[in-house]
Amino acid sequence: MGEPWIWEPEDNLVYYLLEMNIGFVGNEASDIYTIIVATPEGIMALKEKKQFIPEIQKILLLNSYVWSDVRNIIEDKLSSIKQKHEFSVSDELANCFNWEFYGMR
C-alpha cells in the first residue's frame, strides 16, 4: 500500500490493517495497537470473495476513504484519553484499538 498519508484508492474499496506505535510523551517506549480501516464497499468486496474477515478486530468504518479523516478520528480518540496510570491508559486504548498485549496481564 505504501505511505498511507499519500495513498488514495482508485475506488472506495478499502480494507487494511493500520498498525500504530503509541506511547507516552517523553518516553521512548511504546505499545503496538492496530485497527482495521475500511469502507462498506471494502467489507462487502471481501464478503463477496468469501475472504476471511476477522470478527475480533476493531474497525474504523468510513463512508468514503480520506487519510486526513482517519488521522483526525484517531487523534480525537487519543486526545480524549486522560493520562492516568499506564495500565488504565492501555485499557482505554484497548477499547478503541487492538492491543498487542491484550489478555496477557
Secondary structure by P-SEA (a helix, b strand, c coil): cccccccccccccbbbbbbbbcccccccbbbbbbbbbbcaaaaaaaaaacccccccccccccccccaaaaaaaaaaaaaacccccaaaaaaaaaacccccccccc
